Amino acid sequence: MEHRIPRGIVAEATARTMFTLTRHAPAPELAQFVDYHWVLRWDRRGEPPHEQRVLPNLAVHVTFFPGASGVYGPAHDVFSHRLEGRVQGLGVRFRPGCFRAFLGAPVSDIADRAVPLTDVFGPKAIEAAESVRSAAGDAQMVRAIDNLLIANPVRLSATARRAAEVVESIARDPGITRVAQLCADTGLTTRSLQRLFAEHVGCTPKWAIRIYRLNDAAQRIAAEGEPDYAGLAVRLGYSDQSHFIRDFRAVTGQPPAEYARAARADTERAPDSDRT
């Protein structure tokens, strides 16, 4: 089964009318570290600003946007960004487990926070950010950032590779809903998993599993409107519906029924033709 990548764009029907998003593969030398580059453009001149929310995920993102450039660690909370004016920028989504070599420290050190680009990539990051801002097209942006990353040669260690494999085992198998199952699947003890995740992923194994299954739940609720919440909780491995609702609210900021109503309203008010 192809592994899942939680993207978690909230109110996606409206979001598609507010900005354009394209994804690009990294240079071959970076494929073991990077899932993809994402290029975002919006033009809100003469329009009211738009507040875009994104559900938390496990990836480290390195972003090059005016006023929002930095290295963003794995998050436990919904991320919100105000779109205004005319902007283009690029972000790099690193494979969960594969950023420690660039950071030079445990990834848990940057969990739930951002650090300046120059702290990780040095002064050349400023030049790269300017290249992205003034680029004539996506290819020029991607090339500038590929060159920046390649100029910081690093090696993916055996433990980092192991961490990435463990995360991908969660991504491939929606049936993994508990850390005990992950231990059985990987042959690692709970304590070994916790150390591995703190060092290379930046969160606990329990949180990683929760992120995948609650992103799945959010997608299903947005698509189906009002699903059978009790049945959905069981499919996601919860012992009862109330536990599922608590976790869903903690990750999305809304209980499932409210999230469903917002998703339905979003679909109804979005225009028939999108700009993406």
VOVOTOR-573258 format. One line per 5 residues: number of its first residue (from 1); their letters; for each residue x, z, y of N, C-alpha, C, O, CB. Coordinates in steps of 0.001 Angstrom, whole numbers, plus 500000, padded with zeros to 6 digits. Glycine has a CB too. Layout:
REM VOVOTOR-573258
NUM	a	X:Z:Y:X:Z:Y:X:Z:Y:X:Z:Y:X:Z:Y ~ ...
//
This chain:
REM VOVOTOR-573258
1	mehri	500847:500000:498809:500000:500000:500000:500888:500000:501248:501890:500713:501295:499039:501232:500002 ~ 500522:499204:502256:501266:499169:503515:501106:500509:504224:500023:501094:504236:500778:498001:504423 ~ 502208:500988:504820:502107:502305:505449:501351:502225:506761:501420:501232:507486:503496:502897:505681 ~ 500627:503300:507047:499832:503391:508273:500731:503772:509448:501698:504516:509284:498685:504424:508109 ~ 500403:503253:510638:501079:503648:511862:500002:504146:512823:499244:503337:513360:501910:502457:512482
6	prgiv	499914:505459:513054:498901:505954:513991:499185:505466:515404:500261:505723:515944:498847:507488:513966 ~ 498232:504765:516005:498405:504272:517374:497487:505013:518329:497898:505349:519439:498134:502762:517445 ~ 496244:505275:517917:495416:506251:518602:495043:505966:520035:494949:506900:520831:496075:507502:518566 ~ 494823:504702:520403:494365:504404:521759:492914:504833:521876:492053:504300:521176:494531:502887:522100 ~ 492633:505785:522750:491277:506300:522916:490467:505334:523780:490987:504767:524741:491297:507718:523550
11	aeata	489181:505149:523429:488294:504222:524144:488917:502827:524181:489139:502251:525246:488014:504727:525589 ~ 489191:502307:522990:489969:501076:522883:489250:499865:523460:489900:498974:524008:490308:500814:521446 ~ 487924:499811:523352:487189:498662:523898:487396:498558:525401:487626:497464:525918:485686:498775:523578 ~ 487319:499672:526107:487576:499665:527550:489053:499429:527828:489402:498704:528760:487120:500990:528190 ~ 489923:500036:527027:491359:499895:527242:491784:498434:527227:492661:498033:527991:492130:500671:526186
16	rtmft	491166:497635:526357:491546:496222:526267:491226:495458:527549:491785:494385:527780:490838:495565:525091 ~ 490350:495984:528373:490042:495330:529655:490917:495850:530782:490897:495300:531883:488575:495533:530014 ~ 491687:496901:530523:492492:497530:531557:493962:497114:531521:494647:497161:532543:492393:499015:531430 ~ 494444:496709:530353:495844:496335:530235:496010:495383:529065:495125:495258:528218:496738:497581:530061 ~ 497153:494712:529027:497512:493895:527874:498656:494581:527132:499576:495126:527743:497912:492447:528309
21	ltrha	498580:494544:525824:499583:495184:524976:500029:494200:523910:499208:493664:523165:499029:496483:524330 ~ 501333:493965:523841:501894:493114:522799:503042:493869:522133:503727:494674:522764:502381:491742:523383 ~ 503235:493590:520847:504281:494261:520078:505306:493229:519609:504955:492098:519272:503675:495027:518865 ~ 506564:493629:519593:507654:492717:519231:508615:493416:518280:508884:494610:518416:508406:492221:520494 ~ 509120:492671:517330:510111:493204:516392:511429:493436:517123:511760:492691:518045:510316:492240:515187
26	papel	512181:494456:516727:513503:494684:517321:514529:493722:516748:514240:492981:515808:513957:496130:517090 ~ 515722:493735:517316:516833:492967:516752:517103:493445:515323:516893:494619:515017:518114:493108:517635 ~ 517565:492554:514448:517803:492939:513047:518679:494176:512898:518475:494964:511975:518441:491796:512307 ~ 519655:494360:513792:520547:495515:513691:519815:496840:513915:520311:497904:513546:521678:495381:514694 ~ 518626:496760:514524:517886:497974:514878:516695:498232:513971:516000:499237:514123:517415:497886:516302
31	aqfvd	516457:497330:513030:515235:497419:512226:515138:498713:511431:514033:499190:511172:515159:496249:511283 ~ 516270:499293:511037:516209:500542:510271:515840:501732:511151:515445:502779:510638:517547:500803:509585 ~ 515964:501586:512466:515643:502668:513390:514293:502498:514088:513613:503485:514364:516722:502779:514420 ~ 513905:501265:514372:512794:500976:515278:511644:500299:514539:511849:499332:513806:513266:500092:516436 ~ 510420:500821:514742:509234:500139:514211:508944:498865:514993:508778:497791:514414:508010:501072:514252
36	yhwvl	508886:498996:516308:508620:497830:517161:508817:498214:518628:508848:499392:518983:507176:497287:516926 ~ 508948:497186:519468:508850:497333:520918:507406:497037:521311:506760:496182:520704:509860:496379:521671 ~ 506901:497734:522314:505572:497425:522837:505668:497173:524338:506228:497969:525092:504573:498578:522536 ~ 505104:496040:524744:505120:495633:526154:503725:495816:526726:502738:495342:526164:505597:494150:526317 ~ 503664:496508:527848:502387:496840:528478:502390:496292:529900:503362:496437:530641:502138:498385:528473
41	rwdrr	501276:495658:530259:501094:495172:531627:499701:495531:532113:498734:495473:531353:501319:493642:531708 ~ 499603:495901:533377:498281:496058:533982:498346:495678:535453:499401:495731:536085:497765:497509:533817 ~ 497208:495300:535971:497079:494958:537386:495792:495579:537894:494710:495018:537720:497087:493404:537611 ~ 495913:496746:538527:494756:497485:539034:494664:497380:540551:493946:498161:541175:494832:498958:538612 ~ 495380:496426:541161:495296:496267:542613:493860:495935:543005:493252:495014:542460:496269:495161:543109
46	gepph	493336:496688:543948:491959:496495:544364:490939:497101:543434:489736:496974:543662:491686:495063:544501 ~ 491402:497761:542387:490527:498410:541407:490842:499907:541365:491952:500314:541709:490698:497767:539991 ~ 489885:500720:540949:490190:502152:540834:491195:502404:539715:491230:501648:538744:488903:502960:540580 ~ 492006:503440:539827:492948:503773:538752:492192:504053:537451:491025:504443:537456:493816:504998:539145 ~ 492893:503843:536349:492316:504111:535028:493169:505138:534317:494390:504996:534250:492207:502812:534184
51	eqrvl	492535:506176:533783:493238:507205:533031:493153:506858:531552:492076:506914:530959:492645:508622:533313 ~ 494294:506497:530952:494306:506111:529548:494823:507244:528694:495878:507813:528975:495153:504862:529337 ~ 494068:507582:527628:494448:508644:526711:494904:508037:525382:494360:507032:524924:493272:509627:526492 ~ 495908:508665:524777:496440:508234:523478:496588:509469:522605:497122:510486:523048:497818:507480:523633 ~ 496116:509385:521367:496203:510516:520457:497657:510791:520077:498471:509867:520078:495361:510257:519201
56	pnlav	498002:512031:519755:499385:512349:519381:499804:511653:518094:498981:511392:517217:499553:513851:519226 ~ 501102:511357:517994:501645:510791:516757:503053:511323:516545:503549:512104:517357:501646:509234:516801 ~ 503693:510913:515474:504983:511498:515075:506189:510811:515687:507297:511341:515615:505112:511461:513590 ~ 506002:509653:516283:507140:508841:516687:507772:509335:517986:507093:509885:518853:506714:507400:516842 ~ 509076:509131:518104:509757:509221:519392:509562:507876:520085:509793:506823:519491:511297:509578:519225
61	hvtff	509133:507922:521347:508975:506706:522143:509962:506756:523310:510065:507763:524010:507503:506553:522659 ~ 510679:505661:523503:511582:505528:524645:510947:504493:525571:510744:503343:525180:513055:505101:524199 ~ 510631:504909:526809:509825:504057:527679:510563:503675:528952:511387:504424:529476:508530:504753:528031 ~ 510235:502484:529424:510842:501925:530632:509716:501446:531541:509370:500265:531539:511835:500752:530291 ~ 509149:502359:532312:508056:502081:533245:508358:502764:534575:508946:503845:534587:506684:502565:532670
66	pgasg	507971:502161:535683:508152:502842:536974:507435:504189:536966:506227:504255:536739:507626:501963:538138 ~ 508172:505242:537209:507581:506573:537245:507312:507183:535889:506852:508323:535816:506327:506528:537999 ~ 507577:506475:534825:507321:507006:533476:508377:506506:532502:508059:506085:531390:505909:506601:532985 ~ 509625:506555:532921:510729:506200:532036:511289:507483:531426:511457:508488:532117:511842:505407:532804 ~ 511572:507439:530138:512129:508621:529505:512086:508534:528002:511620:507546:527434:511401:509844:529959
71	vygpa	512575:509570:527367:512536:509721:525916:511470:510764:525612:511626:511938:525949:513946:510136:525327 ~ 510393:510334:524977:509247:511203:524709:509255:511615:523246:509189:510772:522351:507914:510496:525070 ~ 509338:512919:523011:509376:513429:521652:508015:513434:520993:507009:513184:521657:509942:514809:521640 ~ 507958:513715:519697:506684:513815:518985:505793:514849:519677:506270:515881:520149:506910:514195:517490 ~ 504488:514552:519729:503578:515384:520517:502497:516023:519657:502103:515493:518618:502936:514559:521616
76	hdvfs	502032:517172:520120:500896:517842:519500:499612:517663:520308:498526:517990:519830:501195:519318:519329 ~ 499732:517152:521518:498573:517022:522406:498315:515565:522758:499200:514717:522647:498780:517841:523685 ~ 497094:515294:523181:496729:513963:523665:497581:513630:524890:497753:514459:525783:495205:513888:524010 ~ 498112:512403:524920:498902:511934:526058:497996:511157:527000:497180:510351:526553:500099:511053:525590 ~ 498133:511390:528293:497308:510702:529280:498200:510092:530344:499139:510732:530815:496281:511664:529917
81	hrleg	497905:508840:530728:498696:508175:531766:497760:507446:532732:496799:506796:532319:499718:507179:531135 ~ 498056:507566:534003:497238:506959:535061:497738:505545:535340:498897:505356:535709:497275:507820:536363 ~ 496875:504565:535166:497221:503174:535425:496734:502786:536813:495536:502829:537092:496615:502241:534349 ~ 497652:502412:537669:497299:501967:539012:498354:500984:539493:499476:500963:538987:497174:503171:539991 ~ 497979:500162:540486:498886:499146:540982:499126:498053:539961:498341:497869:539032:500191:499769:541379
86	rvqgl	500219:497331:540143:500615:496259:539206:501934:496651:538562:502932:496864:539252:500742:494868:539936 ~ 501937:496743:537240:503100:497274:536527:503321:496490:535238:502371:496070:534577:502917:498781:536220 ~ 504587:496304:534898:504946:495857:533552:506047:496774:533051:506873:497255:533827:505405:494349:533536 ~ 506048:497006:531771:507070:497871:531202:507141:497712:529702:506343:496994:529099:506804:499320:531560 ~ 508098:498387:529112:508328:498283:527669:508579:499675:527099:509204:500524:527737:509527:497336:527359
91	gvrfr	508082:499887:525892:508370:501095:525153:508933:500746:523787:508648:499683:523236:507117:501955:525017 ~ 509729:501646:523253:510298:501483:521912:509715:502571:521028:509863:503758:521316:511871:501551:521934 ~ 509058:502171:519964:508577:503148:518989:509603:503257:517864:509782:502319:517088:507169:502746:518428 ~ 510271:504400:517780:511242:504630:516725:510537:505074:515451:509518:505761:515507:512275:505675:517160 ~ 511074:504686:514315:510538:505140:513037:510656:506656:512968:511732:507194:513228:511282:504469:511844
96	pgcfr	509590:507353:512627:509694:508806:512487:510820:509168:511513:510879:508661:510393:508350:509403:512002 ~ 511701:510046:511962:512841:510448:511152:514140:509767:511520:515196:510139:511011:512551:510186:509736 ~ 514083:508759:512411:515261:507907:512634:515852:507987:514039:516674:507146:514406:514903:506492:512348 ~ 515452:508975:514827:515973:509032:516196:517115:510029:516369:517801:509996:517390:514861:509385:517146 ~ 517335:510907:515404:518332:511954:515604:519716:511403:515896:520464:512001:516669:518393:512840:514395
101	aflga	520069:510289:515303:521401:509720:515518:521626:509371:516992:522735:509530:517501:521591:508469:514648 ~ 520587:508901:517676:520705:508602:519099:520705:509883:519928:521439:509990:520910:519565:507683:519547 ~ 519885:510850:519533:519722:512085:520299:520931:513000:520175:521316:513659:521140:518479:512818:519845 ~ 521534:513042:518981:522664:513929:518763:522273:515389:518674:523101:516270:518905:523658:513751:519851 ~ 521024:515654:518342:520500:517012:518236:519240:516955:517393:518697:515871:517181:520212:517634:519646
106	pvsdi	518756:518102:516901:517498:518078:516150:516357:517495:516984:516233:517791:518172:517134:519490:515684 ~ 515541:516678:516362:514437:516048:517086:513410:517091:517531:512676:516866:518494:513761:514980:516209 ~ 513355:518226:516836:512455:519302:517274:512799:519805:518674:511961:520419:519334:512508:520464:516285 ~ 514043:519546:519140:514443:519966:520488:513653:519245:521575:513514:519763:522683:515929:519720:520691 ~ 513128:518046:521268:512384:517296:522288:510907:517182:521937:510188:516397:522555:512981:515903:522461
111	adrav	510448:517942:520967:509026:517913:520629:508198:518367:521825:508530:519353:522484:508736:518806:519400 ~ 507121:517640:522098:506179:517979:523164:506803:517941:524559:506324:518614:525471:505606:519345:522914 ~ 507859:517165:524726:508424:517029:526071:509167:515707:526184:509385:515005:525197:509370:518212:526397 ~ 509546:515391:527404:510311:514175:527667:511633:514546:528312:511725:515525:529053:509517:513199:528569 ~ 512661:513749:528021:513961:513940:528664:514358:512619:529325:513928:511555:528881:515052:514410:527627
116	pltdv	515175:512676:530382:515571:511440:531074:516319:510474:530157:517048:510884:529254:516440:511774:532279 ~ 516122:509200:530410:516819:508168:529634:518325:508372:529655:518993:508209:528634:516480:506782:530170 ~ 518858:508728:530817:520314:508846:530942:520872:510001:530113:522048:509980:529752:520698:509033:532403 ~ 520054:511003:529804:520529:512106:528967:520893:511634:527567:521740:512232:526903:519474:513198:528883 ~ 520255:510565:527123:520478:510063:525770:521321:508793:525771:522210:508630:524934:519146:509798:525082
121	fgpka	521040:507892:526714:521674:506571:526679:522678:506339:527803:523260:505257:527889:520620:505511:526737 ~ 522891:507323:528659:523877:507180:529721:523400:506307:530871:522247:505875:530890:525139:506616:529162 ~ 524296:506044:531845:523899:505314:533064:523434:503883:532812:522722:503313:533639:525048:505284:534025 ~ 523828:503292:531677:523371:501921:531405:521864:501843:531229:521284:500763:531341:524055:501376:530161 ~ 521219:502974:530956:519763:502981:530819:519085:502626:532133:518006:502033:532131:519280:504345:530336
126	ieaae	519704:502981:533256:519131:502648:534566:519133:501138:534765:518153:500572:535249:519919:503343:535707 ~ 520233:500483:534393:520314:499023:534493:519275:498373:533575:518628:497396:533953:521740:498527:534132 ~ 519123:498917:532381:518141:498357:531440:516728:498485:531993:515929:497557:531870:518238:499062:530071 ~ 516411:499630:532602:515083:499832:533183:514820:498833:534299:513707:498322:534426:514942:501262:533714 ~ 515821:498556:535097:515661:497567:536171:515481:496165:535588:514711:495369:536124:516883:497596:537124
131	svrsa	516177:495858:534503:516000:494556:533849:514581:494384:533337:514013:493295:533421:516989:494399:532695 ~ 514007:495459:532806:512619:495401:532341:511671:495191:533511:510752:494376:533434:512247:496686:531582 ~ 511895:495924:534588:511000:495836:535754:510977:494426:536338:509924:493949:536762:511433:496838:536834 ~ 512137:493752:536364:512234:492439:537016:512169:491271:536038:512316:490120:536448:513516:492354:537800 ~ 511953:491544:534755:511987:490481:533741:510885:489460:533964:509792:489787:534426:511862:491077:532340
136	agdaq	511200:488208:533622:510232:487126:533771:509304:487021:532573:508272:486353:532658:510947:485812:533977 ~ 509637:487654:531469:508794:487562:530280:509174:488607:529254:510140:489352:529425:508889:486176:529667 ~ 508395:488649:528183:508605:489663:527149:509987:489551:526511:510655:490562:526295:507533:489544:526076 ~ 510411:488344:526214:511683:488156:525505:512844:488742:526295:513762:489328:525722:511933:486669:525237 ~ 512797:488580:527612:513865:489119:528451:513858:490652:528421:514917:491280:528390:513715:488612:529901
141	mvrai	512667:491247:528430:512571:492705:528333:513147:493203:527016:513977:494112:526987:511113:493157:528471 ~ 512698:492599:525938:513122:493032:524608:514631:492894:524459:515284:493776:523901:512403:492219:523517 ~ 515187:491797:524952:516626:491574:524833:517412:492653:525589:518433:493137:525101:516995:490176:525363 ~ 516933:493023:526775:517629:494044:527576:517671:495378:526844:518696:496059:526851:516944:494218:528942 ~ 516578:495751:526221:516526:497045:525544:517234:496992:524195:517885:497960:523802:515075:497488:525356
146	dnlli	517117:495882:523487:517913:495725:522264:519401:495897:522579:520124:496585:521859:517653:494335:521615 ~ 519845:495262:523663:521267:495352:524031:521666:496783:524366:522765:497220:524023:521570:494438:525223 ~ 520778:497514:525034:521074:498912:525357:521233:499741:524088:522167:500535:523975:519967:499508:526242 ~ 520330:499560:523139:520383:500341:521912:521583:499957:521049:522229:500818:520452:519096:500161:521123 ~ 521870:498683:520991:523010:498218:520189:524327:498693:520797:525305:498906:520082:523004:496678:520078
151	anpvr	524347:498859:522127:525559:499339:522804:525839:500804:522521:526910:501307:522860:525439:499130:524299 ~ 524878:501499:521898:525067:502887:521474:525109:502911:519951:524155:503362:519318:523924:503820:522025 ~ 526200:502434:519351:526226:502292:517884:526100:503631:517183:526855:504567:517448:527511:501606:517440 ~ 525134:503703:516288:524924:504926:515514:524695:504539:514056:524473:503373:513728:523714:505754:516074 ~ 524754:505533:513209:524564:505303:511780:523394:506144:511296:523255:507306:511676:525853:505639:510981
156	lsata	522555:505553:510455:521442:506285:509874:521964:507068:508677:522334:506485:507658:520281:505324:509461 ~ 521991:508376:508803:522553:509205:507739:521635:509218:506524:520477:508808:506590:522790:510636:508239 ~ 522184:509698:505418:521389:509778:504184:520199:510723:504355:519116:510456:503836:522267:510248:503008 ~ 520397:511832:505086:519282:512770:505280:518217:512190:506210:517025:512430:506015:519799:514101:505846 ~ 518645:511426:507221:517678:510773:508096:516868:509742:507315:515653:509627:507481:518389:510107:509288
161	rraae	517561:509001:506469:516864:508017:505642:515862:508706:504715:514767:508196:504479:517874:507193:504818 ~ 516246:509851:504203:515351:510616:503341:514129:511087:504125:513005:511015:503629:516089:511818:502726 ~ 514348:511568:505349:513233:512010:506190:512259:510869:506456:511044:511051:506375:513755:512573:507517 ~ 512796:509690:506774:511938:508528:507027:511142:508157:505782:509971:507789:505874:512778:507330:507490 ~ 511782:508253:504621:511091:507936:503367:509955:508914:503090:508900:508522:502592:512079:507945:502199
166	vvesi	510172:510186:503413:509122:511184:503177:507933:510912:504089:506787:510968:503644:509662:512620:503408 ~ 508195:510618:505366:507094:510291:506283:506352:509060:505783:505123:509011:505829:507623:510053:507722 ~ 507092:508070:505308:506437:506848:504838:505646:507087:503557:504694:506361:503272:507470:505751:504609 ~ 506030:508090:502791:505214:508422:501618:503858:508974:502054:502846:508726:501398:505946:509445:500716 ~ 503835:509724:503158:502559:510182:503730:501769:508978:504237:500565:508866:504003:502798:511207:504887
171	ardpg	502465:508081:504934:501796:506924:505529:501202:505995:504473:500160:505381:504701:502771:506152:506399 ~ 501856:505893:503331:501374:504990:502279:500206:505569:501499:499372:504828:500978:502497:504660:501327 ~ 500145:506891:501418:499196:507516:500488:498237:508450:501220:498582:509606:501463:499948:508290:499397 ~ 497037:507976:501578:496058:508851:502244:495645:510027:501374:495052:510984:501871:494825:508056:502633 ~ 495950:509969:500085:495601:511066:499194:496466:512292:499366:496125:513361:498859:495682:510611:497793
176	itrva	497599:512162:500080:498441:513329:500354:497831:514086:501527:497930:513648:502673:499925:512909:500662 ~ 497205:515216:501241:496537:516004:502280:497084:517417:502385:496653:518183:503248:495053:516060:502012 ~ 498033:517777:501517:498608:519113:501535:500120:519046:501312:500624:518132:500659:497945:519999:500466 ~ 500822:520015:501860:502280:520043:501725:502684:520169:500260:503702:519609:499853:502875:521204:502542 ~ 501903:520897:499463:502227:521049:498039:502251:519691:497346:503088:519453:496476:501208:521980:497347
181	qlcad	501332:518794:497731:501325:517442:497158:502576:516681:497576:503158:515944:496780:500061:516671:497595 ~ 502986:516862:498830:504184:516186:499324:505419:516696:498595:506326:515922:498287:504337:516391:500841 ~ 505455:517985:498321:506565:518548:497538:506612:517920:496142:507679:517543:495656:506425:520090:497427 ~ 505454:517814:495514:505396:517217:494177:505806:515758:494216:506466:515272:493298:503992:517350:493587 ~ 505423:515061:495265:505716:513624:495389:507199:513369:495644:507755:512379:495168:504886:513010:496520
186	tgltt	507840:514270:496400:509230:514042:496813:510242:514829:495997:511430:514508:496016:509393:514390:498261 ~ 509790:515865:495274:510712:516720:494547:511438:517728:495417:512397:518354:494965:511703:515885:493842 ~ 510996:517897:496666:511617:518849:497580:510776:520114:497664:509558:520071:497494:511798:518229:498977 ~ 511436:521244:497930:510706:522491:498128:510083:522513:499521:510465:521734:500394:511639:523708:497932 ~ 509132:523403:499717:508505:523540:501030:509544:523839:502104:509507:523243:503181:507444:524643:501003
191	rslqr	510459:524746:501827:511486:525099:502807:512397:523921:503103:512773:523705:504256:512310:526280:502312 ~ 512758:523155:502081:513613:521973:502311:512905:520950:503178:513513:520350:504064:514021:521328:500975 ~ 511614:520749:502922:510836:519824:503752:510778:520300:505193:510919:519501:506119:509419:519666:503197 ~ 510571:521591:505387:510488:522123:506743:511787:521909:507501:511767:521526:508671:510142:523604:506711 ~ 512918:522154:506845:514219:521948:507496:514435:520472:507798:514890:520116:508885:515363:522482:506610
196	lfaeh	514111:519619:506839:514292:518180:507013:513465:517666:508182:513956:516886:508999:513914:517433:505732 ~ 512215:518098:508264:511325:517631:509323:511751:518168:510687:511710:517426:511668:509885:518045:509024 ~ 512155:519419:510780:512600:519972:512062:513804:519202:512594:513898:518928:513790:512949:521464:511914 ~ 514716:518858:511701:515941:518179:512107:515703:516725:512493:516261:516250:513482:516957:518248:510997 ~ 514885:516018:511729:514801:514565:511884:513450:514027:512364:513397:512935:512929:515124:513933:510595
201	vgctp	512382:514754:512157:511053:514261:512555:510563:514963:513818:509942:514337:514677:510037:514465:511415 ~ 510839:516259:513933:510466:516975:515138:509170:517738:515043:508658:518212:516058:510380:516039:516247 ~ 508626:517870:513847:507405:518642:513636:507438:519191:512211:508392:518940:511474:506120:517765:513881 ~ 506417:519929:511822:506341:520446:510459:505721:519401:509533:505001:518523:510008:505526:521756:510418 ~ 505977:519471:508236:505305:518566:507297:503787:518695:507370:503072:517700:507253:505777:518841:505871
206	kwair	503294:519910:507563:501848:520128:507652:501261:519367:508826:500199:518756:508705:501532:521621:507783 ~ 501952:519400:509970:501452:518679:511142:501499:517167:510911:500594:516446:511333:502272:519052:512391 ~ 502542:516692:510249:502657:515258:509977:501472:514768:509148:500879:513733:509451:503978:514951:509249 ~ 501138:515512:508112:499991:515130:507280:498715:515150:508108:497884:514248:508003:499855:516075:506062 ~ 498564:516180:508931:497357:516307:509757:497218:515135:510724:496121:514611:510916:497381:517626:510537
211	iyrln	498328:514725:511331:498270:513610:512292:497747:512350:511625:496887:511667:512181:499658:513343:512901 ~ 498252:512035:510443:497807:510816:509767:496330:510884:509396:495590:509929:509632:498642:510573:508517 ~ 495896:511993:508823:494512:512016:508373:493530:512118:509533:492414:511610:509429:494299:513169:507421 ~ 493919:512769:510652:492995:512857:511774:492995:511581:512609:491987:511268:513242:493347:514045:512647 ~ 494095:510843:512625:494049:509496:513224:493124:508601:512412:492361:507815:512974:495473:508870:513302
216	daaqr	493193:508723:511078:492274:507969:510223:490830:508345:510544:489963:507477:510640:492578:508229:508729 ~ 490578:509644:510711:489222:510108:511009:488745:509559:512346:487600:509124:512466:489166:511643:511018 ~ 489614:509576:513348:489227:509077:514674:488881:507591:514611:487915:507153:515237:490361:509315:515695 ~ 489656:506821:513865:489363:505391:513732:488023:505179:513037:487234:504326:513444:490484:504679:512953 ~ 487770:505953:511991:486513:505790:511250:485321:506191:512106:484298:505507:512113:486536:506624:509958
221	iaaeg	485451:507297:512827:484355:507754:513678:484079:506739:514787:482922:506456:515097:484681:509134:514283 ~ 485143:506189:515384:484949:505188:516438:484279:503936:515890:483483:503301:516581:486291:504822:517085 ~ 484599:503579:514645:484041:502353:514058:482618:502551:513549:481786:501652:513667:484925:501870:512919 ~ 482334:503728:512982:481040:503954:512334:480039:504674:513219:478847:504691:512913:481236:504739:511076 ~ 480502:505269:514313:479577:505957:515207:479290:507369:514747:479901:508313:515247:478287:505187:515318
226	epdya	478387:507536:513819:478007:508861:513316:478130:508876:511793:477122:508755:511098:476552:509231:513756 ~ 479334:509019:511266:479506:509033:509809:479006:510345:509211:478590:511256:509927:480984:508815:509439 ~ 479057:510417:507919:478746:511658:507204:479964:512564:507350:480953:512400:506635:478393:511392:505673 ~ 479892:513525:508279:481060:514345:508573:481468:515206:507392:482660:515406:507158:480789:515220:509770 ~ 480505:515716:506647:480838:516530:505478:481583:515691:504449:482587:516129:503888:479565:517139:504853
231	glavr	481082:514473:504203:481751:513578:503257:483120:513159:503754:484066:513065:502972:480901:512348:503001 ~ 483232:512905:505061:484520:512519:505640:485522:513656:505494:486685:513420:505169:484360:512131:507126 ~ 485075:514894:505734:485964:516047:505590:486497:516152:504161:487678:516431:503956:485229:517340:505977 ~ 485631:515930:503182:486049:515994:501778:487068:514896:501481:488084:515153:500834:484827:515862:500838 ~ 486805:513679:501946:487734:512558:501693:489099:512819:502315:490116:512347:501808:487156:511244:502245
236	lgysd	489121:513563:503406:490385:513856:504082:491076:515095:503521:492146:515478:503994:490145:514039:505564 ~ 490466:515723:502510:491110:516840:501845:490789:518201:502424:491476:519177:502121:492554:516646:501873 ~ 489747:518288:503263:489369:519585:503825:488423:520305:502876:487588:519695:502209:488712:519414:505214 ~ 488583:521630:502839:487737:522420:501950:486338:522605:502516:485391:522861:501772:488369:523773:501694 ~ 486204:522474:503840:484872:522596:504443:484834:521826:505761:485870:521527:506354:484500:524090:504672
241	qshfi	483632:521518:506199:483434:520704:507390:483920:521419:508650:484466:520778:509548:481966:520337:507532 ~ 483730:522724:508729:484104:523452:509944:485618:523409:510170:486072:523331:511312:483624:524911:509860 ~ 486395:523459:509091:487857:523360:509214:488244:521985:509743:489114:521872:510607:488546:523623:507847 ~ 487604:520945:509230:487854:519594:509722:487535:519487:511205:488320:518919:511965:487030:518577:508933 ~ 486403:520021:511625:485993:519931:513026:487001:520643:513931:487340:520142:515003:484587:520534:513216
246	rdfra	487477:521815:513496:488469:522551:514289:489751:521737:514451:490292:521632:515551:488785:523907:513632 ~ 490231:521164:513348:491462:520374:513415:491264:519126:514269:492134:518765:515063:491923:519978:512004 ~ 490113:518469:514103:489857:517241:514860:489854:517546:516359:490432:516803:517153:488507:516601:514431 ~ 489203:518634:516733:489151:518997:518141:490534:519350:518670:490867:519008:519805:488196:520164:518351 ~ 491341:520028:517864:492683:520407:518291:493545:519186:518575:494370:519213:519488:493345:521275:517236
251	vtgqp	493363:518110:517801:494190:516910:517960:493645:515977:519034:494422:515422:519811:494288:516165:516640 ~ 492322:515792:519097:491734:514800:520004:491220:515396:521309:491004:514675:522282:490608:514088:519313 ~ 491024:516723:521329:490440:517344:522507:488931:517326:522523:488319:517827:523467:490942:516675:523718 ~ 488306:516752:521482:486845:516658:521406:486397:516933:519975:487111:516586:519034:486348:515259:521878 ~ 485229:517549:519790:484676:517637:518440:484248:516252:517968:484022:515375:518803:483479:518620:518396
256	paeya	484128:516021:516663:483827:514683:516153:482573:514047:516752:482589:512860:517080:483678:514744:514674 ~ 481480:514813:516902:480244:514222:517422:480416:513742:518853:479907:512684:519224:479101:515227:517349 ~ 481129:514515:519652:481378:514098:521041:482281:512874:521083:482068:511966:521886:482011:515246:521848 ~ 483294:512852:520211:484194:511695:520139:483412:510447:519746:483650:509363:520278:485341:511952:519127 ~ 482471:510608:518803:481648:509481:518359:480774:508968:519497:480658:507757:519683:480773:509890:517165
261	raara	480153:509872:520264:479310:509446:521382:480130:508707:522436:479687:507692:522974:478608:510656:522013 ~ 481337:509223:522733:482195:508566:523717:482620:507181:523233:482669:506237:524021:483431:509427:524008 ~ 482930:507055:521932:483336:505763:521374:482180:504769:521436:482383:503594:521743:483821:505927:519918 ~ 480967:505240:521144:479794:504370:521190:479523:503902:522628:479229:502729:522858:478557:505104:520622 ~ 479623:504824:523586:479412:504467:524982:480481:503491:525459:480198:502575:526230:479410:505721:525860
266	dtera	481716:503695:524993:482813:502807:525359:482549:501387:524876:482752:500428:525620:484133:503323:524784 ~ 482100:501249:523641:481809:499926:523086:480663:499253:523842:480700:498046:524082:481462:500037:521592 ~ 479650:500031:524214:478478:499463:524890:478790:498999:526307:478214:498015:526772:477357:500482:524927 ~ 479696:499693:527004:479937:499320:528396:481062:498301:528552:481221:497717:529624:480259:500550:529204 ~ 481852:498080:527481:482947:497113:527577:482368:495708:527672:481399:495392:526983:483906:497231:526357
271	pdsdr	482968:494834:528545:482478:493470:528651:482710:492673:527386:483553:493027:526562:483130:492778:529807 ~ 481960:491598:527237:482060:490782:526023:483423:490129:525876:483926:489992:524761:480988:489715:526023 ~ 484024:489728:526980:485332:489058:526918:486383:489985:527494:486263:490454:528625:485315:487700:527687 ~ 487422:490245:526700:488512:491111:527133:489670:490276:527628:489759:489074:527378:488966:492031:525997 ~ 490563:490957:528343:491755:490278:528826:492879:490278:527808:493916:489657:528041:492227:490916:530096
276	t	492699:490962:526683:493762:490987:525682:493390:490116:524508:494159:490004:523554:494042:492415:525214
//
